[in-house]
Amino acid sequence: MNVDYDKYELVCGLEVHIQMLTKTKAYVSDSYFYGALPNTQVSPITLGHPGTLPKSNKKVIEYGIRLGLACNSEITREMYYDRKNYFYADLPKGYQVTQDATPICWGGYIDIQTDGVDKRIELTRIHMEEDSGKSIHDQDPFNTLVDFNRAGVPLLEIVTEPVFSSSSEAYQFLSEVRKLIRYLEICDGNMEEGSMRCDANVSVRIKGQKELGQRTEVKNMNSISNVKKAIEFETKRQIEELEKGNSIVMETRSFDAVNQTTFSLRAKSEAHDYRYFPEPDLLPLLVTEKQIQDVKAELPPLPWELLSKYINDFGLSKYDAEILTEDKALALYYEEVVAHTNKYKSAANWLIGDVKSWLNQNAVPVKDFPLEPKKISDLIAIIDEGKVSHSVASQSIFPVMVKELDKSPLEIAEGLNLIQDSDEDNILEFVKEAIAKYPQKVEEYKNGNKGLIGLFMGEVMKLSQRKADPKAANKILRELLEK
């Protein structure tokens, strides 16, 4: 059957669950960390025993405000918690404490760029809730095991409007969300550990049609790339069903990462009736203007703000700016380097090149890099002053700097006898010697083979033991060769 896929368009919305980096759970003082032995981080409150009473975690509220401010959302001043009633084996209380009518944040947006095209992804809401436990199906051939450690862990859920028209947009949005929550230090964003999870509501319709098509919800995707693949498969599947004359069934589907297909988990013949009602055991919340301003004052620089600054103010390429802002620790290190130098491009080159290479080779995160940022600016300074060349700095000075932390780049250069010779009379002698060594190549150069300048430069640097100022040497070489 020939299918005209171009006749249809995707309409998709995302629900992103963010597990917060608090020391305790959302409504109880139980601790939580990934990888603990099953059912060791629980208490009667987590397990919903009769007579137990929850208590709000102030940090969760602060993190909700922090995320809302970063997403340009409206912070709700008066709100309350709700009970969402449904049965899952790993939901010990039989209900989830969440927010329905009064989410902590309304609206907002996150800007993305896909294939060079800017797009504003509008948010419906951000609300606070608690996580369920975890059902484990692969450790016992006959029974499902339940680990309640995760039950009660605080979540923020970002709900977008149905505005995604491609899987690439969804991929870029999730990348921006993960970067943002890491900058805000409210979540580590590790999807493979479940601390950031995404459900995709996927529908298709004929292009030009205003009415939305029937949607399916795709769950259980443990990476951003798998979200992209799941949306792509589900879009194709729905189009093929419609082309066969079938209707799309409202259902929850899962993604098989091995086969890269979606499959049905359960049907949704109608929307769930969760019987929401205000949580009677938790007091309503009042957020004051002072609370909001206090959180706002402590916000770190946001990734898109730094990206704009590096491109528009520092004149960096989009590529360089994106690499620098991908990791908050790297961006903040760069900020400290350029506080001591206005050689913005040189500073970016050092961080993207030698520094990142050293970090990768030694499996060290940026926060544990041993060199103070000012040492990098000092190294840039002696290159800019013509005391050493960049290659000498990279190959001979930088490796010593990361070992002998008490020494300045200049002290290392002097100790290794690496200070370059800028005396043109001295360089002239090396140039003459290099030219005399290759008379045949001189003729070839004069006959148009200008690429041979590299040969002569190499010989000059060898004769000078790499001390000749490359700029001066290059200038003198060209003058003599072109006589």
N, C-alpha and C positions, 0 to 999 in steps of 0.2 A: 504494500500500500504506500503510495506517495503521500507524504505529509508535508503540508505547507506550514513550516514552523514560523516563518516570517509573518504570517497572518496574525499571530498572537503576540501579546506582550505579558511580561511578568509583573505582578503586583505583590509585593512582599513586605511584611513587617517583622520586626525582631523583638524578642523578649530576652534581655540579658540579665542573668543573675550573678551578682558579685558578692563573694564571701568576704566579709570584712576582717581586717587584721586587728581585731580586738583581743585582749588577753583572756576575756571571759565571754560566755555566750550572751545571747540577746536579752534574756530575762532571768538569768540565774548566774551565780558566780562560778559555775563549772568551767574549768579551763578546756581549751581545745587546741590541738596541734596535729597536723597531718602525719599519719604513719603510726599513731599510738596503737597499742594492742586493743582489739575489739572490746567494746563495752567497759572501758576503764575510765572514761571521762563522762560519767553520768551521775545523776543524783535523783532523789525522789521527785524533785521539781522537773528535771529533764524528762523523767519517765511518766509524768502526769499523775502521780499518786494522789488519791483523795485528800483534801485538806491542805495541799501545798499551794503557796501563793508566789507568783512571779513578781519581778521588779525590773523596771526599765534600766537599760544600760545607757548612761549619758553619752558615752563615746560613740555609740551607734547613731544617736541623734546628731552629734557633731559631724560625723562622717557623712550623714545624709545631707546636711546643710552644705558641707564642703563640696560634695559632688554637684549639688544643685546650683551653687554659685558658679562653679566652673562650666556648667552647661547652660548658663544664662536662664535658669528656671526661676519661677516664682516660688518663694519659700512660704509654705503654709504656716500661719501664725497660731491657729487653734486647730488641733487635730486630736484624733483618738485612735486606738487600736481596734481591730475587728477580729472576730473568730470566723475562720473559713472552715466549714465542716465538710469533711469527706473521709473516706476510709482508705488508708494504705497500711500495709503490714508494718512499714517502718515509720509510721507517724504515731508515736506512742500515746498521745493525748486523744487521738481521734479527731482533732482539729488543729489548724495552724493559726498562730497569732500573726496577723498581717495588717494591712491598711487597705480599705476598700473605698469608702466615700471621701476620706480626707488623707490622701497621700502627702508625704512631707514636701514633695515638689510637684508643681504643675508646669507643663510645657517645657520650653527650652529647646536647644538645638546643638548639634555638633556638625561642623563643616568638614567635608571630605573632598578629595580630588581624585578622580578616576580617569585615567588616560588623558590627563591634561585638562579635564573639565571639572569645574567647581560645582559642588552641590551641597545644599543645606539639608541635613537630615533632622526633621522636626520630631521632637519627643512628645509623647502624650503625657507621661507622668514618670516619677520615680517614687517608689514606696519602700518602706521598711517591712521586713518579715523575718521569720525564722526558717531554718532549713529542716528537712526531715532527716531520718536516719538513712541507712544504706542497706538495701537488700543484696545479698551475695548469692549468686546462682551457680557458681562454677567450682565450689569447694566440696560440695556433697552431692553425689549423684541422685539422691532421693529427696533431699530437703533444701529449701531456701533458708539461708542463715541471715540473721539481722544484726547489724552493728549500729547501736544507738549513739555512738560517739558524736556523730555529726548533728544529731537532733538538737535543735535549739541554737545552732550557730547562726549569728546574725547575717542577714542578706540585705542588699539593696537591689531592687529590680528596676531596670530601665526598660520602659515600654515605648517603642517608636510608633509613629504613624505608619500606615502602609504606603511607604514612599520609595521603596527600593525597586528599581526597574531592571536590575541585573545582579548576578551573583557577585560580580566584581565590586559593585558598590557595597554590598553586605560585607565582603571581605575587608574592604578599606575601612568601613565604619567600625568593625570589631577591632581592627588594628589600632585605630585612633582611640577607642574606648580603653583598650588594654594599656596603651601608652599613657593615657590620662590618669587612670586609677593608680598606675605605678608612680607617676609624678606626684599625685596627691597622697601617696603612701597609705591608701585605705584598703588595698588588695594587691596580692602579688601577681594576679592575672594568669596563673598557671592553669590552663584549661585541662591539661593532661592529669592534674591532681584534683580537678573538679572545683577549684576556687573561683573560676569564671565559667559559666555555662550559658548556652544560648539555645533558644527554641525559635524556629523559623515558621511563620505563618505564610504559606505559599498558595497563591492563586494565579490563574491566567484568565485573560479575556481577549476578545478580538480587538485589535487596535482601533481606537476611535470610540469604543464603547465606554460609557460612563459608569455603568453598573459594575460592581465588583463581582468576580466569579466566586464560586464556592471554594473555600480554603481548606487546606489540610495543615496540621501542625506537625512539624518534624522535630523530634527530640533526640537526645543522646549523641551529641556530636562533640568529640573531645579535642578538637583543634579548629582553628580558624579556617584552614584549608578544607577540612571536612565539611564545615558549614557551606562553603562555596560549592563543593562537589554535590552535597545533598540538595541544595537549591537547584543546581543545574539538572540533576537527574529528575527531581520531582516536577520541574517545569516541563521537561520533555515528556515525562509520563502522563501528566495531565493533558497536554496538547494531543497526544496520541489517543487518549481515552475519548476526548471530545470529538476528534476526527472520526472515530469509530461509531459515533452517535451515542456514546454512553454519557452518563452524568458523573460528576465528581462527587464522591462520598465524603461527607464531613467526618474526619477521623484523625486519630493520633497515629503517627508513623514514626519509625525509628530508622536510623541510618546504619547500614552495614558497610564498615570502612574497608573490608576485604574485597567485597564485590562492587563497592561504590554504588549501591542501590538503596532505595528506601523500601520498607515493608510495613504492613499494617500491624499496629499493636492493639488498638481497640477502637471501636466505632463510636462516633458522637452523633447519635440520631437527633439529639437536641442539646442545647447549651446546658452545662451543669448547673444545678441549683445548689449552690454552696451554703444557702441559708445564712448569709452574712448577718451578724449583729454585733454591736459594740462589745468589746472584751470587758466583762464586768470586774475582773481582778486587777486591771491596770488603770491608773488614773489618766484622764485626758492630759494632753501636753499643750503647754503655752510656750511659744518661741518668741522671745523679745527681740527688739531691734538691736539691742546691745549684744545679744548672743550672736546675731547674724554678723554684725560688724566685727566682733572679736574673731570669729572664724575667718572672715574675709581678710582681716589684717595678717593672718598667719598663712594665707594661701601662698604656695611656692610659685615661681614663674611657670606659666603653662606652656606646653610644647609648641602650640601654634603661635604664641606670642614670641617665643625665642626664634622660631623659624622665620617669622616676618622680620625680626630684628637682624638676624644674621644675613638675610638676603638683601633687605632694603637699606639697612644702616651700615653693615659691615662689607657689603658687596660680595658675599660668598655665593657660589653657585648653589642652585637648589639641591643638587646631589650632596654637596658637602654639608649644607645646612640640615638636610634630612638625616644624615649619618650622625651628626653631632647631637641632634635632638632626640634620636631614637632611644637613647639611654639617659635618664635624668642625671645620673652620677657623672657621665661624660660631659653633659651640657654644663653642669655646675662647675666641673673642673676647668672647662674651657672659659667660663665666665671669670674664674679667678686668674687664669693665664692672661686674658686680655685686659684685666684690671691693671696689669703692669707693662703692657705693650699695645701699640696701635697697629702692629703687623698682624692683622686679623687672618689673612690668608695663610701666612707662615705658621701661625699658631694652629690653625685648622689642619694644615698639612702634617704637622708634627703629631697631633693627637690621632688623626685618622690613619697615619702611616706608622711611624716608629712606636708610639705609645701603645696603640691597639695591638700591633704585632707582638710587642713584649708581653702584654696582658694575655693574649691568646697562647703564646708559647709557654707561659708560666701558669696558666689556668688560674689567674688572679682577677677578681673583679676590680672595677675602677676605684671603688672606695678604699681598696687596700693597696693602690699603687703607691710605692714608697716615696716618689719625688714630690716635693712641694711644687705647686703650680709656678711659683716665681722662678724656680730653677729652669723651667722650660722657657720663660720669657728672657732669662739671662742668656740662655743658649742662643736664642734667636738674635739677641743683641750683638753677641760677638761675631755672628755670621754677617749681620747687617753692617757691622763696622769694618768688615773685611779682614778680621783677625784669623778666621778659619773659613774653609769652604763648607757648603752644606754636606757634601759627601764625607768629608773628614769628621764633621760633627756627628753624622749619623753612624759611621762605621767605627770611629775610634773614641769619641768623647762620650756619647750617650750611653754605651754599654758600661763605661766606668762610673758614670753619674749614678746609675741605679744600684751600684754596689758601694761606692764611697760617698755616702749621703752628706757628709760634712764638708765636702769640697765643692767649690763653685766650678762652672764650666771653664772659666778662664784659668783657674788654678790647674785644672786637669790638662788643658791644652798646653800650658807652659811647662808643666811637669813632664809631658810626653814629647816636648819639643815640636809642637804641631802648629805654632803660630805662623801664619803664612807670610811669605815675603812679597811685599808690594813695591819694592824698589825696582823701577823699570830698567835700570842699568843691569841689575843682576838677572832679571827675567830675559832681557835681550840676549845675554850670553847663552842661556839655555835654549832660547828659540833658534839662534844661529846654529847651535850644535845639532839640534833636532833636524833642521832643514838640510844641513850638510850630510846627515846620515842617509837621507832618502832623495838623491838628486833626480832619479827617475820619477818618483811620485810628485816632485815639484813640477815637472813638466806636465804630468797628467792633470794636476790641479790647475795649472795655467791654461790648459786646453779645455777646461770646463768641468772637471770632476771635483766639484766643491765639497763633496762628502768626505774627501781625504783630510779635511781640517781636523777630524776626530783622531786620525792617526798621529798627526803632528802634535796635537794637544796631549795625547796620551804619552808621547815621548818627552814632552816638556815636563809633565808632571812627574814622570819617572826620573828624569835627570835632576829635578829639583827636590826629589824625595817628597813629592806632593805638597811642597810648601809654596810654590809659585801661585800668586793670585790668579785664579782662572780667568777673570774678566780682563785683567791687564794682559795676561799671556795670549788670550784669544785676539785681543786688539792688535798686539804687536805682531803676532803670527800673520794675520790677514794683511797688515801693512807690508810686511816683507815679501809675502808670497805673491802679492799683486803688483809688485814693482816691475 
